């Protein structure tokens, strides 16, 4: 089974959402990607439909935007 991917940028909104997502679906079921530390994956996130972070991309390819921490333009800096 493929994992969900949780993209975030390290802001307080993002880190709070990360804790909740990991608690809800389990650490074994989600890959956490900090786009501030791993800028090489920004295009991957955008191709998956991520418009802002925090966001969760499900194994089925659905992109779920959670609250609002930063736009992808802000993440790109």
N, C-alpha and C positions, 0 to 999 in steps of 0.2 A: 504494500500500500504506500502510495506517495504521501508525503507530509504536506501540511499547510505551510505557508511561508509568511512570517510576520515581519514586515518592514517597518523600521522606525529610524529616528534621527537622534535619539538620546535625550530629547527634551523631557521635562517632568510629565507631561501628558503621555508621551510615548512610553516611558519607563513604567508608569502606573498601569497603562494598558497591557504592556508586556507581561507584567506579573499576573494580571487577571486572565489573560489568554492562556498562559502556561498553566495556571491553576485550573482553568475550565477544561482544556482539551489535553493536557498532559505534555510534559517536556519531550516525550518520545514521539509525539504526533505533530510537532511544530518545529520548524527551523527559524531561528531568530536572526534577522539580518539588520545590523546597525549601519545604515547608509552613510552616516557621518564618518564612520571608521572604514567603510568598505565601499568607496565611491565607484569602484569598478562594477558594482551591481546595480547602479542607478538605472542604466538603460534596460536591464532585465526587469526591474520593477515597473518602469514606464511601459514596456512592451506587454506586461501583464495587466495594465490598466490602472496602475496606481497613480492617482492625481495628487494625493496628499498623504502624509503619515501622521499617525500610525494607520497601517492598513494590513489586512490579512487576505492572502490569496489562498483559496481552498484548493484541494487536489483536483476538483472539477473545473478549475479555472475562474471561479467567481471571485471578484475583488470586492472586499468589504472594507469600506472606509470607517474608521472608528474615531469618533470625536474629531478634533482637529488640532494638530500640533504644529505642522508646517507644510507649506506647499512644496511640490517637487522643485519648483524654481528656487525656493529658499534653501532646500537641501543641496542643490547644485552649487549654490553660493556664488 
